[in-house]
Amino acid sequence: MPSLLKEYAEFFRQFRARYETTGAILPSSRFLARALTRPLALHTRPVRILEVGPGTGPVTRRIVGLMRPEDRLDLVELNDQFVAILRDRLDSEPQFRAVAEQTRLHHCPIQEFRADKPYDFIISGLPLNNFSPELVEEIFDCFFRLLAPEGVLSYFEYMFLRAVRMRVGRRNERQRLRGVDQVVSRYLSRYRFRRDWVFCNVPPAWVQHLRRDG
Ligand SMILES: C[S@@+](CC[C@H](N)C(=O)[O-])C[C@H]1O[C@@H](n2cnc3c(N)ncnc32)[C@H](O)[C@@H]1O
């Protein structure tokens, strides 16, 4: 089976097996990957990059293409199947192999990840809408603890999904999503400096870009 099909098939299998943490039917499109890496694409000095929830690596592929010899990349992934795929790509795909020495793959939840230095860019694919408000708060806390003072956090969420599910879901679900929305909105109103609309993705997504000075 061609590798792209294999990647899609494995992603869909994980979506069915671990819906809550996978949170998507398909890997992100290259258009979404491009929007997530827009701030990174402008870098001119050596940088430290953290990708959280890389999955099968559609965004990682774009990141590694933008990396220069002095840059460092850490990948933090919870799912062991995705970790195996990423390890394989770092070993065998030329674009990934080119930066394998500059890259570290960590198999753990982001909440347990510790770093010795902060990151200039954090790029996240975590499905925040599937989590409890407390976990979303904890994750934003981690992001800002790991972010350098001038650093940029970029993450995506599916367009209007939370707003719709806050109205049509079961009562408990609506309550949970309202809690998530409060946490997310607080961070966005304080720190967001840009939002990209990406229609060429299943489903269409917003990319939120945040930094400390908003
Ligand atoms: C929506 S998928 C995104 C995958 C990929 N970045 C993409 O864009 O196609 C979410 C990813 O986050 C991972 N994930 C979920 N919770 C996590 C956590 N607490 N720490 C690290 N990774 C997590 C999942 O295993 C999955 O790979």
The ligand as a Tripos MOL2 file, in Angstrom:
@<TRIPOS>MOLECULE
LIG
   27    29     1     0     0
SMALL
NO_CHARGES

@<TRIPOS>ATOM
      1 C1         -5.9600   15.7810   16.0550 C.3       1 LIG1
      2 S1         -4.5670   14.6720   16.1840 S.3       1 LIG1
      3 C2         -3.3970   15.6750   15.3050 C.3       1 LIG1
      4 C3         -2.3220   14.8650   14.6440 C.3       1 LIG1
      5 C4         -1.4260   15.6430   13.6840 C.3       1 LIG1
      6 N1         -0.7570   16.7500   14.3470 N.3       1 LIG1
      7 C5         -2.2090   16.1800   12.5220 C.2       1 LIG1
      8 O1         -2.3210   17.3980   12.4350 O.co2     1 LIG1
      9 O2         -2.6920   15.3780   11.7220 O.co2     1 LIG1
     10 C6         -4.1220   14.8450   17.9050 C.3       1 LIG1
     11 C7         -2.8110   14.2090   18.3090 C.3       1 LIG1
     12 O3         -2.5140   14.5840   19.6520 O.3       1 LIG1
     13 C8         -2.0620   13.4320   20.3830 C.3       1 LIG1
     14 N2         -2.3320   13.6990   21.8050 N.ar      1 LIG1
     15 C9         -3.5330   13.7540   22.4240 C.ar      1 LIG1
     16 N3         -3.4030   14.0950   23.7160 N.ar      1 LIG1
     17 C10        -2.0680   14.2730   23.9320 C.ar      1 LIG1
     18 C11        -1.2840   14.6570   25.0640 C.ar      1 LIG1
     19 N4         -1.8650   14.9170   26.2400 N.pl3     1 LIG1
     20 N5          0.0560   14.7640   24.9290 N.ar      1 LIG1
     21 C12         0.6500   14.5110   23.7210 C.ar      1 LIG1
     22 N6         -0.0320   14.1420   22.6160 N.ar      1 LIG1
     23 C13        -1.3700   14.0140   22.7190 C.ar      1 LIG1
     24 C14        -2.8740   12.2960   19.7700 C.3       1 LIG1
     25 O4         -2.3150   11.0350   20.0460 O.3       1 LIG1
     26 C15        -2.8180   12.6800   18.2890 C.3       1 LIG1
     27 O5         -1.6460   12.2510   17.6900 O.3       1 LIG1
@<TRIPOS>BOND
     1     1     2 1
     2     2     3 1
     3     2    10 1
     4     3     4 1
     5     4     5 1
     6     5     6 1
     7     5     7 1
     8     7     8 2
     9     7     9 1
    10    10    11 1
    11    11    12 1
    12    11    26 1
    13    12    13 1
    14    13    14 1
    15    13    24 1
    16    14    15 ar
    17    14    23 ar
    18    15    16 ar
    19    16    17 ar
    20    17    18 ar
    21    17    23 ar
    22    18    19 1
    23    18    20 ar
    24    20    21 ar
    25    21    22 ar
    26    22    23 ar
    27    24    25 1
    28    24    26 1
    29    26    27 1
@<TRIPOS>SUBSTRUCTURE
     1 LIG1         1 GROUP 0 **** ****
